[in-house]
């Protein structure tokens, strides 16, 4: 199992948190995703089948937020 932390800009509430988590979890290779609003980051656990972390950043972008 692999883990990464992605900085996310633009989140301000529980709905934002849930939107980002759900966007990340839509990827079949993601086993867990949790967002910390105070730190502005998403912690993601994923399997080896993930092409690259950029795929996760793209999912965050498509959800309407900025992944750094």
Secondary structure, DSSP 8 states (H G I E B T S, - for coil): -EEEEEEEES--SHHHHHHHHHHHHTSTTEEEEEEETTTTEEEEEE-TT---HHHHHHHHHHTT-EE-
